[in-house]
Amino acid sequence: MTIWCSGASTCALSIRVGDGFCMPFCVPDALLALRVRVRGLGDVKGTICNDCLVISFCGPCAVCQMQRELYAMGL
């Protein structure tokens, strides 16, 4: 789903973390904000620099990773 319709996947991710459906369209660098939020929810170690690099080089991979993390957390 992420490869063919990344917008829908990002919106679904936003809803799962408690943000609105429109958050990815209204917030600049929404993927970065979502990644930081997911790391905070799951107490996942990492840095903002690593988050920026992952999102810059492979955004769809980052979305898939966040979806898996939320699934593992039970969210």
Secondary structure, DSSP 8 states (H G I E B T S, - for coil): -TTT-HHHHHHHHHHHTT--TTHHHHSTTHHHHHHHHHHHHHT----HHHHHHHHHH-HHHHHHHHHHHHHHHT-
